[in-house]
Amino acid sequence: MSETTLIIQQVINGLSLGGMYALLALGFTLVYGIMELINFAHFNVFMIGSFVGMWVLQAFGLSGQNVILTGLPLVGALLAALVVSMLASGVLGVIIERYSLRPLRNIKGTTAMITTIGVSYILFNAILLGAGADTKNFPNPLPEVRFHIDGAVMDLRVLLIWIVSAVLMVGLWLFVQKSKLGKAMRATAQDPEAARMMGVDVDRVIVVAFFAGSALAGAAGLAFGLYYNFTSFLIGYTAGLRAFTAAVLGGIGNVPGAMLGGLLIGLIESLGGQFIAVAWTDVIIFSILVLVLVFKPTGLLGTMAPNKS
């Protein structure tokens, strides 16, 4: 395989990873933009979304590598898995906000952030005890359809991840920019007290932010399972830390920044693993996190804003 083909192949792989990381990073950036809170429970909301997607596909008779459904039934099973994963993760995010974080909203300091770490461990151990510690084979129902680009291979699974990620990211951007509720979210992110005085229901805005961010994490969890053909109670930390790095790189609190950061981190992971060494990809990615925090804490697209406290 020529070097050009290798580069094209790793760009294809990197964009697939980047789409997943971008969806996950958007959850961090939505919540941080409105509440200035890093929600560490988001890691394992993503992990649970992956399990929910697996269980839905299994409910349709899909297991392991067996292709049982074709045509419209297969499309229906995939759509059901996507919708249920997003809804279950979104509702989980709302529950976390309502019962774990809302009572702490007026308490200054790191109390809320520490609470999200505790919630993350609860979710982690609930799946560990309920589903077991072994790695689960994720159903791979998609037919073997492959496209060749100058020797590089892109299969139907990758194309599906690209399409779903692009649709969800563009949909979120349009929602935030064009809808009345999206404008309320932007107003709350800029100044929650002023937004409240102008009649914005800040509690509702925060709930929507948690639901939307967590729903996107559920979609990312399903994409992860389809891409890697496995899921585990451990997947939240590695993917979550990379998505958090993507949010910081793009400018945490900035929606286009999270998208850009996710794609860049995916490309760095893929190309770094190919041309440097797989063992060094984490070193590269988290070195980027440290360097961005030290030299450009606002990220690539973020801007310095006054503290809301």
NUDODO-920186 format. One line per field, with one value per residue (C-alpha): residue number from 1; residue in three letters; x, y, z. Coordinates in steps of 0.2 Angstrom, whole numbers. Layout:
pos	NUM,...
code	ALA,...
px	X,...
py	Y,...
pz	Z,...
This chain:
pos	1,2,3,4,5,6,7,8,9,10,11,12,13,14,15,16,17,18,19,20,21,22,23,24,25,26,27,28,29,30,31,32,33,34,35,36,37,38,39,40,41,42,43,44,45,46,47,48,49,50,51,52,53,54,55,56,57,58,59,60,61,62,63,64,65,66,67,68,69,70,71,72,73,74,75,76,77,78,79,80,81,82,83,84,85,86,87,88,89,90,91,92,93,94,95,96,97,98,99,100,101,102,103,104,105,106,107,108,109,110,111,112,113,114,115,116,117,118,119,120,121,122,123,124,125,126,127,128,129,130,131,132,133,134,135,136,137,138,139,140,141,142,143,144,145,146,147,148,149,150,151,152,153,154,155,156,157,158,159,160,161,162,163,164,165,166,167,168,169,170,171,172,173,174,175,176,177,178,179,180,181,182,183,184,185,186,187,188,189,190,191,192,193,194,195,196,197,198,199,200,201,202,203,204,205,206,207,208,209,210,211,212,213,214,215,216,217,218,219,220,221,222,223,224,225,226,227,228,229,230,231,232,233,234,235,236,237,238,239,240,241,242,243,244,245,246,247,248,249,250,251,252,253,254,255,256,257,258,259,260,261,262,263,264,265,266,267,268,269,270,271,272,273,274,275,276,277,278,279,280,281,282,283,284,285,286,287,288,289,290,291,292,293,294,295,296,297,298,299,300,301,302,303,304,305,306,307,308,309
code	MET,SER,GLU,THR,THR,LEU,ILE,ILE,GLN,GLN,VAL,ILE,ASN,GLY,LEU,SER,LEU,GLY,GLY,MET,TYR,ALA,LEU,LEU,ALA,LEU,GLY,PHE,THR,LEU,VAL,TYR,GLY,ILE,MET,GLU,LEU,ILE,ASN,PHE,ALA,HIS,PHE,ASN,VAL,PHE,MET,ILE,GLY,SER,PHE,VAL,GLY,MET,TRP,VAL,LEU,GLN,ALA,PHE,GLY,LEU,SER,GLY,GLN,ASN,VAL,ILE,LEU,THR,GLY,LEU,PRO,LEU,VAL,GLY,ALA,LEU,LEU,ALA,ALA,LEU,VAL,VAL,SER,MET,LEU,ALA,SER,GLY,VAL,LEU,GLY,VAL,ILE,ILE,GLU,ARG,TYR,SER,LEU,ARG,PRO,LEU,ARG,ASN,ILE,LYS,GLY,THR,THR,ALA,MET,ILE,THR,THR,ILE,GLY,VAL,SER,TYR,ILE,LEU,PHE,ASN,ALA,ILE,LEU,LEU,GLY,ALA,GLY,ALA,ASP,THR,LYS,ASN,PHE,PRO,ASN,PRO,LEU,PRO,GLU,VAL,ARG,PHE,HIS,ILE,ASP,GLY,ALA,VAL,MET,ASP,LEU,ARG,VAL,LEU,LEU,ILE,TRP,ILE,VAL,SER,ALA,VAL,LEU,MET,VAL,GLY,LEU,TRP,LEU,PHE,VAL,GLN,LYS,SER,LYS,LEU,GLY,LYS,ALA,MET,ARG,ALA,THR,ALA,GLN,ASP,PRO,GLU,ALA,ALA,ARG,MET,MET,GLY,VAL,ASP,VAL,ASP,ARG,VAL,ILE,VAL,VAL,ALA,PHE,PHE,ALA,GLY,SER,ALA,LEU,ALA,GLY,ALA,ALA,GLY,LEU,ALA,PHE,GLY,LEU,TYR,TYR,ASN,PHE,THR,SER,PHE,LEU,ILE,GLY,TYR,THR,ALA,GLY,LEU,ARG,ALA,PHE,THR,ALA,ALA,VAL,LEU,GLY,GLY,ILE,GLY,ASN,VAL,PRO,GLY,ALA,MET,LEU,GLY,GLY,LEU,LEU,ILE,GLY,LEU,ILE,GLU,SER,LEU,GLY,GLY,GLN,PHE,ILE,ALA,VAL,ALA,TRP,THR,ASP,VAL,ILE,ILE,PHE,SER,ILE,LEU,VAL,LEU,VAL,LEU,VAL,PHE,LYS,PRO,THR,GLY,LEU,LEU,GLY,THR,MET,ALA,PRO,ASN,LYS,SER
px	0,7,10,-4,-16,-11,-14,-31,-36,-31,-40,-56,-53,-49,-65,-75,-67,-68,-87,-89,-78,-87,-104,-97,-88,-104,-112,-97,-98,-117,-116,-101,-107,-122,-117,-98,-98,-87,-99,-88,-104,-105,-91,-103,-119,-110,-105,-123,-129,-118,-126,-144,-140,-133,-149,-161,-152,-152,-171,-173,-164,-147,-132,-113,-109,-125,-135,-153,-162,-161,-169,-182,-182,-163,-166,-180,-169,-154,-166,-174,-157,-152,-168,-169,-151,-153,-169,-162,-146,-155,-167,-153,-144,-160,-161,-143,-146,-163,-158,-139,-135,-150,-149,-131,-133,-131,-116,-100,-84,-81,-95,-105,-91,-85,-103,-103,-87,-98,-112,-100,-94,-112,-116,-99,-102,-121,-116,-102,-113,-128,-120,-103,-85,-83,-82,-98,-99,-109,-121,-114,-130,-123,-120,-102,-103,-86,-81,-63,-54,-37,-34,-41,-57,-72,-87,-105,-103,-91,-102,-117,-107,-102,-120,-127,-114,-115,-134,-134,-121,-129,-146,-139,-130,-146,-156,-144,-143,-161,-174,-181,-175,-158,-157,-163,-148,-136,-143,-141,-124,-119,-128,-140,-146,-150,-158,-169,-174,-179,-191,-180,-184,-166,-171,-179,-164,-152,-163,-163,-144,-142,-155,-147,-129,-133,-143,-129,-118,-130,-128,-110,-111,-121,-108,-94,-102,-105,-87,-78,-90,-89,-94,-88,-91,-73,-76,-82,-65,-54,-67,-73,-56,-52,-69,-65,-49,-58,-70,-55,-45,-60,-65,-76,-92,-91,-102,-93,-76,-82,-86,-69,-59,-68,-63,-45,-43,-49,-37,-23,-26,-28,-13,-2,-6,-1,15,22,15,-1,6,11,-7,-13,4,1,-18,-16,0,-11,-23,-10,-2,-19,-24,-7,-5,-22,-35,-49,-46,-45,-63,-66,-66,-62,-78,-81,-83,-102,-100
py	0,17,31,41,27,25,44,43,27,35,51,41,32,49,57,42,44,63,62,52,63,78,72,68,84,94,88,95,111,114,111,121,136,138,133,134,116,101,86,71,60,63,50,36,43,39,22,18,24,11,-3,4,3,-15,-20,-13,-21,-38,-35,-35,-52,-46,-53,-55,-54,-61,-51,-57,-42,-33,-19,-9,-20,-17,2,2,-8,5,20,12,9,27,35,24,27,46,46,35,45,62,57,50,67,76,65,69,87,87,76,78,96,107,107,112,126,141,133,141,131,114,105,102,96,84,77,73,62,53,51,45,31,26,24,15,2,0,-7,-17,-25,-27,-32,-39,-35,-45,-36,-37,-41,-27,-33,-29,-29,-19,-28,-29,-14,-6,9,11,28,27,10,15,7,15,3,6,7,22,31,29,36,51,55,53,63,77,77,78,92,103,100,106,121,126,123,134,148,149,142,153,140,141,160,158,145,158,172,161,156,175,181,170,183,195,182,178,196,196,182,167,151,147,130,125,130,120,105,106,108,92,83,88,85,68,63,66,56,42,43,43,27,18,24,18,1,-1,6,-6,-20,-21,-11,-12,-3,4,13,30,35,34,41,54,61,62,71,83,86,90,102,111,112,119,131,124,132,135,123,124,123,106,100,106,99,82,80,86,74,60,64,66,49,40,48,47,29,25,36,37,23,18,18,36,43,46,55,66,69,74,84,94,96,103,114,122,125,133,144,146,142,148,135,138,146,151,169,176,180,188,176,174,172
pz	0,-5,7,-1,1,19,22,13,23,40,36,33,49,58,52,58,75,75,71,87,98,91,96,113,115,111,127,137,128,130,148,151,140,151,168,168,174,168,168,171,172,153,151,157,149,133,139,144,127,119,130,126,107,109,119,106,91,101,104,85,84,80,89,86,67,61,48,51,44,27,18,27,43,45,43,56,68,66,68,83,91,87,94,109,113,112,122,136,137,136,150,160,158,164,179,184,182,192,207,208,202,203,223,222,209,221,230,225,221,214,223,208,198,211,212,193,197,210,198,185,197,201,182,180,194,190,172,179,192,180,164,169,167,151,134,124,106,97,84,66,55,41,24,17,6,2,-8,-14,-15,-23,-14,2,8,16,21,24,42,41,28,40,55,44,39,56,64,51,52,71,72,59,67,84,76,67,83,94,80,73,86,100,113,105,107,125,127,120,131,146,142,140,156,166,177,163,153,168,170,152,154,150,159,164,172,156,146,158,156,137,137,148,137,120,126,133,118,107,119,116,97,99,110,97,83,94,96,77,73,85,86,105,120,138,155,152,136,144,151,136,123,136,140,121,118,133,125,109,117,126,109,100,114,127,127,108,98,81,91,99,81,75,90,88,70,74,88,78,64,76,84,67,58,74,77,58,56,74,85,92,110,108,102,120,124,109,112,131,127,116,131,142,129,125,143,146,130,123,136,126,112,93,91,109,115,132,142,159,174,177,196
